[in-house]
Amino acid sequence: MNSIILQLIQDRRAKPQHSHDVLALLLAAIDGDGQPLGDDYIRDELTTFLLAGHETTASALTWTWLLLSQSPTVRARLADELAAVVGDRLPTAADIPRLRYTKMIWDETLRLYPPAWLLHTRVSRSEDTLPSGARLPSGARVFLSPWSLQRDPRWFPDPDRFDPERFSEDTTMQRPAFCYIPFGGGARRCLGESFAEMEGLMIMATVASRVRLSAIDAKPILPEPLMTLRPGIPVQMRVERVCSPERYPTET
């Protein structure tokens, strides 16, 4: 992978393109000394972008299917939206703006089970006093927990309940911006947020329009907080086809 990415970087440097993709942005960026980023640095950023995004998205989708299998009303509404927007064809990126309820399901899943359940990349730049009265010394490492913050009943009543309606446009506008931070916030917000969302919504739409996934075992599955938040035991699902694959065109 390293050699492939380095070759892409070198090819782009040799033949610049007028594009706004991630590689173009990194090639145009400069460091704190006003120098362009080196090839190895750009390679590492792209590798992180690709690998971290895939693993965390897979974890989020696992929780999504589990929650949907426990929520027949939500699952039925998702099916209705996919039938109206996608119909008999494969979904494309152009469908994403119309998949509003699908996006609400995705957001609610990330609220309940954020893959990045603990953020530990913040450092206090100066001494401060928190609203609780606790003193934060300069240089202190600050740990933020999306898991805890996103289950605060002040912003999310009955916080353990799966309810995509929390992310309707009107409801979202009534909450503070930083009470929901599955990708962090501010200047250090996760670079891969848009990529992860597009990837997650496309997979949700493709799979849910073709098959129904139901949990084989109805017992609760507790999360295991490792590098990412994943189910503590394997999630076994029953797969039922809801439409024939022959209805979709074969792409070559």
Phi and psi restraints in degrees (value plus and minus 20) as a CYANA .aco file:
   2 ASN   PHI     -77.5   -37.5
   2 ASN   PSI     -65.1   -25.1
   3 SER   PHI     -87.2   -47.2
   3 SER   PSI     -56.6   -16.6
   4 ILE   PHI     -85.5   -45.5
   4 ILE   PSI     -65.9   -25.9
   5 ILE   PHI     -86.3   -46.3
   5 ILE   PSI     -61.8   -21.8
   6 LEU   PHI     -81.3   -41.3
   6 LEU   PSI     -58.1   -18.1
   7 GLN   PHI     -85.5   -45.5
   7 GLN   PSI     -59.4   -19.4
   8 LEU   PHI     -81.7   -41.7
   8 LEU   PSI     -61.7   -21.7
   9 ILE   PHI     -83.1   -43.1
   9 ILE   PSI     -66.2   -26.2
  10 GLN   PHI     -86.4   -46.4
  10 GLN   PSI     -57.9   -17.9
  11 ASP   PHI     -84.5   -44.5
  11 ASP   PSI     -60.6   -20.6
  12 ARG   PHI     -88.5   -48.5
  12 ARG   PSI     -57.2   -17.2
  13 ARG   PHI     -84.4   -44.4
  13 ARG   PSI     -59.6   -19.6
  14 ALA   PHI     -90.2   -50.2
  14 ALA   PSI     -54.3   -14.3
  15 LYS   PHI    -151.4  -111.4
  15 LYS   PSI      61.0   101.0
  16 PRO   PHI     -78.1   -38.1
  16 PRO   PSI     125.1   165.1
  17 GLN   PHI    -142.1  -102.1
  17 GLN   PSI     131.0   171.0
  18 HIS   PHI    -107.5   -67.5
  18 HIS   PSI      60.9   100.9
  19 SER   PHI    -154.8  -114.8
  19 SER   PSI     149.3   189.3
  20 HIS   PHI    -144.7  -104.7
  20 HIS   PSI      11.0    51.0
  21 ASP   PHI     -99.1   -59.1
  21 ASP   PSI     156.7   196.7
  22 VAL   PHI     -81.6   -41.6
  22 VAL   PSI     -60.8   -20.8
  23 LEU   PHI     -82.4   -42.4
  23 LEU   PSI     -62.2   -22.2
  24 ALA   PHI     -82.5   -42.5
  24 ALA   PSI     -59.9   -19.9
  25 LEU   PHI     -85.6   -45.6
  25 LEU   PSI     -61.0   -21.0
  26 LEU   PHI     -88.8   -48.8
  26 LEU   PSI     -57.1   -17.1
  27 LEU   PHI     -87.3   -47.3
  27 LEU   PSI     -49.0    -9.0
  28 ALA   PHI    -106.8   -66.8
  28 ALA   PSI     -32.9     7.1
  29 ALA   PHI     -94.5   -54.5
  29 ALA   PSI     136.6   176.6
  30 ILE   PHI    -147.4  -107.4
  30 ILE   PSI     134.8   174.8
  31 ASP   PHI    -107.7   -67.7
  31 ASP   PSI    -192.8  -152.8
  32 GLY   PHI     -84.1   -44.1
  32 GLY   PSI     -39.9     0.1
  33 ASP   PHI    -115.4   -75.4
  33 ASP   PSI     -14.2    25.8
  34 GLY   PHI      62.1   102.1
  34 GLY   PSI      -6.2    33.8
  35 GLN   PHI    -121.3   -81.3
  35 GLN   PSI     128.8   168.8
  36 PRO   PHI     -86.5   -46.5
  36 PRO   PSI     134.1   174.1
  37 LEU   PHI     -90.7   -50.7
  37 LEU   PSI     122.2   162.2
  38 GLY   PHI     -96.2   -56.2
  38 GLY   PSI     142.5   182.5
  39 ASP   PHI     -80.9   -40.9
  39 ASP   PSI     -61.6   -21.6
  40 ASP   PHI     -84.5   -44.5
  40 ASP   PSI     -59.6   -19.6
  41 TYR   PHI     -84.1   -44.1
  41 TYR   PSI     -66.1   -26.1
  42 ILE   PHI     -83.1   -43.1
  42 ILE   PSI     -60.4   -20.4
  43 ARG   PHI     -78.9   -38.9
  43 ARG   PSI     -65.2   -25.2
  44 ASP   PHI     -83.7   -43.7
  44 ASP   PSI     -60.2   -20.2
  45 GLU   PHI     -83.9   -43.9
  45 GLU   PSI     -63.8   -23.8
  46 LEU   PHI     -86.8   -46.8
  46 LEU   PSI     -58.6   -18.6
  47 THR   PHI     -83.2   -43.2
  47 THR   PSI     -64.7   -24.7
  48 THR   PHI     -80.9   -40.9
  48 THR   PSI     -63.9   -23.9
  49 PHE   PHI     -77.8   -37.8
  49 PHE   PSI     -64.8   -24.8
  50 LEU   PHI     -95.1   -55.1
  50 LEU   PSI     -70.6   -30.6
  51 LEU   PHI     -91.9   -51.9
  51 LEU   PSI     -65.8   -25.8
  52 ALA   PHI     -83.5   -43.5
  52 ALA   PSI     -58.7   -18.7
  53 GLY   PHI     -84.8   -44.8
  53 GLY   PSI     -59.6   -19.6
  54 HIS   PHI     -88.6   -48.6
  54 HIS   PSI     -65.1   -25.1
  55 GLU   PHI     -86.3   -46.3
  55 GLU   PSI     -65.3   -25.3
  56 THR   PHI     -89.4   -49.4
  56 THR   PSI     -56.6   -16.6
  57 THR   PHI     -85.2   -45.2
  57 THR   PSI     -60.3   -20.3
  58 ALA   PHI     -81.1   -41.1
  58 ALA   PSI     -61.5   -21.5
  59 SER   PHI     -83.5   -43.5
  59 SER   PSI     -64.9   -24.9
  60 ALA   PHI     -82.4   -42.4
  60 ALA   PSI     -59.8   -19.8
  61 LEU   PHI     -88.5   -48.5
  61 LEU   PSI     -53.7   -13.7
  62 THR   PHI     -79.6   -39.6
  62 THR   PSI     -66.9   -26.9
  63 TRP   PHI     -84.9   -44.9
  63 TRP   PSI     -55.8   -15.8
  64 THR   PHI     -80.8   -40.8
  64 THR   PSI     -68.4   -28.4
  65 TRP   PHI     -85.3   -45.3
  65 TRP   PSI     -56.4   -16.4
  66 LEU   PHI     -84.7   -44.7
  66 LEU   PSI     -65.6   -25.6
  67 LEU   PHI     -84.5   -44.5
  67 LEU   PSI     -61.3   -21.3
  68 LEU   PHI     -84.8   -44.8
  68 LEU   PSI     -56.2   -16.2
  69 SER   PHI     -86.0   -46.0
  69 SER   PSI     -42.1    -2.1
  70 GLN   PHI    -116.6   -76.6
  70 GLN   PSI     -20.3    19.7
  71 SER   PHI    -153.6  -113.6
  71 SER   PSI      59.3    99.3
  72 PRO   PHI     -81.1   -41.1
  72 PRO   PSI     -52.2   -12.2
  73 THR   PHI     -87.0   -47.0
  73 THR   PSI     -64.1   -24.1
  74 VAL   PHI     -84.6   -44.6
  74 VAL   PSI     -61.9   -21.9
  75 ARG   PHI     -82.8   -42.8
  75 ARG   PSI     -59.2   -19.2
  76 ALA   PHI     -86.6   -46.6
  76 ALA   PSI     -59.7   -19.7
  77 ARG   PHI     -87.9   -47.9
  77 ARG   PSI     -56.3   -16.3
  78 LEU   PHI     -81.3   -41.3
  78 LEU   PSI     -64.1   -24.1
  79 ALA   PHI     -81.7   -41.7
  79 ALA   PSI     -59.6   -19.6
  80 ASP   PHI     -82.6   -42.6
  80 ASP   PSI     -63.4   -23.4
  81 GLU   PHI     -85.0   -45.0
  81 GLU   PSI     -63.1   -23.1
  82 LEU   PHI     -85.2   -45.2
  82 LEU   PSI     -57.3   -17.3
  83 ALA   PHI     -84.8   -44.8
  83 ALA   PSI     -58.1   -18.1
  84 ALA   PHI     -94.6   -54.6
  84 ALA   PSI     -57.9   -17.9
  85 VAL   PHI    -111.1   -71.1
  85 VAL   PSI     -64.7   -24.7
  86 VAL   PHI    -116.9   -76.9
  86 VAL   PSI     -60.2   -20.2
  87 GLY   PHI      46.9    86.9
  87 GLY   PSI    -153.2  -113.2
  88 ASP   PHI    -111.7   -71.7
  88 ASP   PSI     -21.6    18.4
  89 ARG   PHI    -119.4   -79.4
  89 ARG   PSI     154.3   194.3
  90 LEU   PHI     -96.2   -56.2
  90 LEU   PSI     121.3   161.3
  91 PRO   PHI     -89.1   -49.1
  91 PRO   PSI     133.4   173.4
  92 THR   PHI    -148.8  -108.8
  92 THR   PSI     150.0   190.0
  93 ALA   PHI     -80.3   -40.3
  93 ALA   PSI     -47.4    -7.4
  94 ALA   PHI     -86.6   -46.6
  94 ALA   PSI     -38.9     1.1
  95 ASP   PHI    -100.3   -60.3
  95 ASP   PSI     -39.6     0.4
  96 ILE   PHI     -75.2   -35.2
  96 ILE   PSI     -64.5   -24.5
  97 PRO   PHI     -79.5   -39.5
  97 PRO   PSI     -43.6    -3.6
  98 ARG   PHI    -111.9   -71.9
  98 ARG   PSI     -30.8     9.2
  99 LEU   PHI    -107.3   -67.3
  99 LEU   PSI      41.7    81.7
 100 ARG   PHI     -88.0   -48.0
 100 ARG   PSI     -65.1   -25.1
 101 TYR   PHI     -90.6   -50.6
 101 TYR   PSI     -55.3   -15.3
 102 THR   PHI     -77.8   -37.8
 102 THR   PSI     -62.9   -22.9
 103 LYS   PHI     -84.7   -44.7
 103 LYS   PSI     -58.1   -18.1
 104 MET   PHI     -84.0   -44.0
 104 MET   PSI     -58.8   -18.8
 105 ILE   PHI     -83.6   -43.6
 105 ILE   PSI     -64.3   -24.3
 106 TRP   PHI     -79.5   -39.5
 106 TRP   PSI     -67.3   -27.3
 107 ASP   PHI     -83.8   -43.8
 107 ASP   PSI     -60.9   -20.9
 108 GLU   PHI     -88.7   -48.7
 108 GLU   PSI     -55.8   -15.8
 109 THR   PHI     -82.0   -42.0
 109 THR   PSI     -64.4   -24.4
 110 LEU   PHI     -88.1   -48.1
 110 LEU   PSI     -45.4    -5.4
 111 ARG   PHI     -88.0   -48.0
 111 ARG   PSI     -67.2   -27.2
 112 LEU   PHI     -94.8   -54.8
 112 LEU   PSI     -59.3   -19.3
 113 TYR   PHI    -153.5  -113.5
 113 TYR   PSI      49.6    89.6
 114 PRO   PHI     -87.5   -47.5
 114 PRO   PSI     102.3   142.3
 115 PRO   PHI     -74.2   -34.2
 115 PRO   PSI     -63.1   -23.1
 116 ALA   PHI    -108.2   -68.2
 116 ALA   PSI      59.3    99.3
 117 TRP   PHI     -96.2   -56.2
 117 TRP   PSI     -36.1     3.9
 118 LEU   PHI    -160.1  -120.1
 118 LEU   PSI     107.3   147.3
 119 LEU   PHI    -126.7   -86.7
 119 LEU   PSI     105.5   145.5
 120 HIS   PHI    -153.1  -113.1
 120 HIS   PSI      14.3    54.3
 121 THR   PHI    -129.9   -89.9
 121 THR   PSI      -7.0    33.0
 122 ARG   PHI    -123.0   -83.0
 122 ARG   PSI     119.3   159.3
 123 VAL   PHI    -150.4  -110.4
 123 VAL   PSI     112.6   152.6
 124 SER   PHI     -87.5   -47.5
 124 SER   PSI     107.2   147.2
 125 ARG   PHI    -105.8   -65.8
 125 ARG   PSI     -39.0     1.0
 126 SER   PHI    -173.2  -133.2
 126 SER   PSI     144.0   184.0
 127 GLU   PHI     -86.2   -46.2
 127 GLU   PSI     120.0   160.0
 128 ASP   PHI    -170.7  -130.7
 128 ASP   PSI     144.4   184.4
 129 THR   PHI    -140.2  -100.2
 129 THR   PSI     105.2   145.2
 130 LEU   PHI     -96.6   -56.6
 130 LEU   PSI     140.9   180.9
 131 PRO   PHI     -75.1   -35.1
 131 PRO   PSI     -47.0    -7.0
 132 SER   PHI     -94.1   -54.1
 132 SER   PSI     -33.1     6.9
 133 GLY   PHI      80.6   120.6
 133 GLY   PSI     -31.1     8.9
 134 ALA   PHI     -88.6   -48.6
 134 ALA   PSI     120.3   160.3
 135 ARG   PHI    -111.3   -71.3
 135 ARG   PSI     114.2   154.2
 136 LEU   PHI    -131.0   -91.0
 136 LEU   PSI      87.0   127.0
 137 PRO   PHI     -91.8   -51.8
 137 PRO   PSI     137.0   177.0
 138 SER   PHI     -82.6   -42.6
 138 SER   PSI     116.5   156.5
 139 GLY   PHI      65.3   105.3
 139 GLY   PSI     -19.5    20.5
 140 ALA   PHI     -91.3   -51.3
 140 ALA   PSI     120.0   160.0
 141 ARG   PHI    -101.3   -61.3
 141 ARG   PSI     109.3   149.3
 142 VAL   PHI    -127.3   -87.3
 142 VAL   PSI     105.2   145.2
 143 PHE   PHI    -122.8   -82.8
 143 PHE   PSI     107.4   147.4
 144 LEU   PHI    -133.6   -93.6
 144 LEU   PSI     118.5   158.5
 145 SER   PHI    -137.1   -97.1
 145 SER   PSI      78.9   118.9
 146 PRO   PHI     -76.2   -36.2
 146 PRO   PSI     -54.4   -14.4
 147 TRP   PHI     -75.1   -35.1
 147 TRP   PSI     -69.1   -29.1
 148 SER   PHI     -94.3   -54.3
 148 SER   PSI     -66.3   -26.3
 149 LEU   PHI     -79.9   -39.9
 149 LEU   PSI     -60.8   -20.8
 150 GLN   PHI    -102.0   -62.0
 150 GLN   PSI     -18.0    22.0
 151 ARG   PHI    -134.4   -94.4
 151 ARG   PSI      -0.1    39.9
 152 ASP   PHI     -95.0   -55.0
 152 ASP   PSI      97.4   137.4
 153 PRO   PHI     -85.1   -45.1
 153 PRO   PSI     -34.4     5.6
 154 ARG   PHI     -84.4   -44.4
 154 ARG   PSI     -55.0   -15.0
 155 TRP   PHI    -126.0   -86.0
 155 TRP   PSI     -43.3    -3.3
 156 PHE   PHI    -153.5  -113.5
 156 PHE   PSI      63.8   103.8
 157 PRO   PHI     -75.6   -35.6
 157 PRO   PSI     126.0   166.0
 158 ASP   PHI      28.8    68.8
 158 ASP   PSI      39.9    79.9
 159 PRO   PHI     -84.3   -44.3
 159 PRO   PSI     -41.5    -1.5
 160 ASP   PHI    -105.5   -65.5
 160 ASP   PSI     -23.9    16.1
 161 ARG   PHI    -106.2   -66.2
 161 ARG   PSI     117.4   157.4
 162 PHE   PHI    -100.6   -60.6
 162 PHE   PSI      91.5   131.5
 163 ASP   PHI    -165.6  -125.6
 163 ASP   PSI      74.1   114.1
 164 PRO   PHI     -79.4   -39.4
 164 PRO   PSI     -40.5    -0.5
 165 GLU   PHI     -83.4   -43.4
 165 GLU   PSI     -35.2     4.8
 166 ARG   PHI     -79.8   -39.8
 166 ARG   PSI     -41.8    -1.8
 167 PHE   PHI    -130.2   -90.2
 167 PHE   PSI       3.8    43.8
 168 SER   PHI     -86.1   -46.1
 168 SER   PSI     138.4   178.4
 169 GLU   PHI     -79.1   -39.1
 169 GLU   PSI     -64.6   -24.6
 170 ASP   PHI     -85.0   -45.0
 170 ASP   PSI     -63.8   -23.8
 171 THR   PHI     -86.9   -46.9
 171 THR   PSI     -60.8   -20.8
 172 THR   PHI     -81.1   -41.1
 172 THR   PSI     -58.6   -18.6
 173 MET   PHI     -87.7   -47.7
 173 MET   PSI     -37.0     3.0
 174 GLN   PHI    -107.8   -67.8
 174 GLN   PSI     -23.8    16.2
 175 ARG   PHI    -127.3   -87.3
 175 ARG   PSI     133.1   173.1
 176 PRO   PHI     -82.8   -42.8
 176 PRO   PSI     127.3   167.3
 177 ALA   PHI     -81.6   -41.6
 177 ALA   PSI     -55.4   -15.4
 178 PHE   PHI    -117.9   -77.9
 178 PHE   PSI      -0.8    39.2
 179 CYS   PHI    -107.5   -67.5
 179 CYS   PSI     -25.3    14.7
 180 TYR   PHI    -154.8  -114.8
 180 TYR   PSI      85.3   125.3
 181 ILE   PHI    -156.3  -116.3
 181 ILE   PSI      34.2    74.2
 182 PRO   PHI     -83.0   -43.0
 182 PRO   PSI     -41.3    -1.3
 183 PHE   PHI    -134.4   -94.4
 183 PHE   PSI       0.6    40.6
 184 GLY   PHI      57.0    97.0
 184 GLY   PSI    -184.0  -144.0
 185 GLY   PHI    -181.1  -141.1
 185 GLY   PSI     147.4   187.4
 186 GLY   PHI      53.0    93.0
 186 GLY   PSI    -174.3  -134.3
 187 ALA   PHI     -85.5   -45.5
 187 ALA   PSI     -43.0    -3.0
 188 ARG   PHI    -120.2   -80.2
 188 ARG   PSI      -1.0    39.0
 189 ARG   PHI     -78.5   -38.5
 189 ARG   PSI     126.1   166.1
 190 CYS   PHI     -76.6   -36.6
 190 CYS   PSI     109.0   149.0
 191 LEU   PHI     -83.5   -43.5
 191 LEU   PSI     -49.0    -9.0
 192 GLY   PHI    -111.5   -71.5
 192 GLY   PSI      -8.4    31.6
 193 GLU   PHI     -77.7   -37.7
 193 GLU   PSI     -71.3   -31.3
 194 SER   PHI     -84.0   -44.0
 194 SER   PSI     -59.7   -19.7
 195 PHE   PHI     -83.8   -43.8
 195 PHE   PSI     -66.0   -26.0
 196 ALA   PHI     -83.0   -43.0
 196 ALA   PSI     -60.7   -20.7
 197 GLU   PHI     -85.0   -45.0
 197 GLU   PSI     -66.8   -26.8
 198 MET   PHI     -81.4   -41.4
 198 MET   PSI     -64.5   -24.5
 199 GLU   PHI     -81.8   -41.8
 199 GLU   PSI     -67.5   -27.5
 200 GLY   PHI     -82.9   -42.9
 200 GLY   PSI     -65.9   -25.9
 201 LEU   PHI     -86.9   -46.9
 201 LEU   PSI     -59.4   -19.4
 202 MET   PHI     -84.5   -44.5
 202 MET   PSI     -62.2   -22.2
 203 ILE   PHI     -87.6   -47.6
 203 ILE   PSI     -63.7   -23.7
 204 MET   PHI     -76.5   -36.5
 204 MET   PSI     -69.0   -29.0
 205 ALA   PHI     -84.7   -44.7
 205 ALA   PSI     -60.8   -20.8
 206 THR   PHI     -86.9   -46.9
 206 THR   PSI     -67.9   -27.9
 207 VAL   PHI     -91.5   -51.5
 207 VAL   PSI     -68.1   -28.1
 208 ALA   PHI     -87.1   -47.1
 208 ALA   PSI     -43.6    -3.6
 209 SER   PHI    -102.9   -62.9
 209 SER   PSI     -28.0    12.0
 210 ARG   PHI    -135.9   -95.9
 210 ARG   PSI     -55.8   -15.8
 211 VAL   PHI    -157.0  -117.0
 211 VAL   PSI     139.4   179.4
 212 ARG   PHI    -131.4   -91.4
 212 ARG   PSI     106.6   146.6
 213 LEU   PHI    -124.7   -84.7
 213 LEU   PSI     105.4   145.4
 214 SER   PHI    -147.1  -107.1
 214 SER   PSI     114.8   154.8
 215 ALA   PHI     -86.0   -46.0
 215 ALA   PSI     111.8   151.8
 216 ILE   PHI     -91.9   -51.9
 216 ILE   PSI     -60.5   -20.5
 217 ASP   PHI    -128.6   -88.6
 217 ASP   PSI     105.5   145.5
 218 ALA   PHI    -104.6   -64.6
 218 ALA   PSI     -22.2    17.8
 219 LYS   PHI     -89.2   -49.2
 219 LYS   PSI     130.6   170.6
 220 PRO   PHI     -81.0   -41.0
 220 PRO   PSI     123.9   163.9
 221 ILE   PHI    -134.9   -94.9
 221 ILE   PSI      97.3   137.3
 222 LEU   PHI    -103.3   -63.3
 222 LEU   PSI     125.5   165.5
 223 PRO   PHI     -95.4   -55.4
 223 PRO   PSI     132.7   172.7
 224 GLU   PHI    -136.0   -96.0
 224 GLU   PSI      92.0   132.0
 225 PRO   PHI    -102.7   -62.7
 225 PRO   PSI      66.8   106.8
 226 LEU   PHI    -120.1   -80.1
 226 LEU   PSI    -160.7  -120.7
 227 MET   PHI     -79.3   -39.3
 227 MET   PSI     -58.2   -18.2
 228 THR   PHI    -145.0  -105.0
 228 THR   PSI     146.8   186.8
 229 LEU   PHI    -109.4   -69.4
 229 LEU   PSI      88.9   128.9
 230 ARG   PHI    -146.0  -106.0
 230 ARG   PSI     142.0   182.0
 231 PRO   PHI     -79.9   -39.9
 231 PRO   PSI     122.8   162.8
 232 GLY   PHI     -90.9   -50.9
 232 GLY   PSI     -41.1    -1.1
 233 ILE   PHI    -153.6  -113.6
 233 ILE   PSI     140.9   180.9
 234 PRO   PHI     -79.3   -39.3
 234 PRO   PSI     119.2   159.2
 235 VAL   PHI    -115.1   -75.1
 235 VAL   PSI      90.2   130.2
 236 GLN   PHI    -115.8   -75.8
 236 GLN   PSI     108.9   148.9
 237 MET   PHI    -144.1  -104.1
 237 MET   PSI     126.2   166.2
 238 ARG   PHI    -113.3   -73.3
 238 ARG   PSI     111.8   151.8
 239 VAL   PHI    -127.4   -87.4
 239 VAL   PSI     103.9   143.9
 240 GLU   PHI    -143.1  -103.1
 240 GLU   PSI     109.5   149.5
 241 ARG   PHI     -93.9   -53.9
 241 ARG   PSI     113.3   153.3
 242 VAL   PHI    -128.9   -88.9
 242 VAL   PSI     -29.7    10.3
 243 CYS   PHI    -176.5  -136.5
 243 CYS   PSI     136.3   176.3
 244 SER   PHI     -98.4   -58.4
 244 SER   PSI     115.6   155.6
 245 PRO   PHI     -83.2   -43.2
 245 PRO   PSI     -38.5     1.5
 246 GLU   PHI     -87.0   -47.0
 246 GLU   PSI     -33.9     6.1
 247 ARG   PHI     -97.7   -57.7
 247 ARG   PSI     -32.1     7.9
 248 TYR   PHI    -123.1   -83.1
 248 TYR   PSI     123.4   163.4
 249 PRO   PHI     -89.4   -49.4
 249 PRO   PSI     126.0   166.0
 250 THR   PHI    -106.2   -66.2
 250 THR   PSI     104.5   144.5
 251 GLU   PHI    -117.8   -77.8
 251 GLU   PSI     117.6   157.6
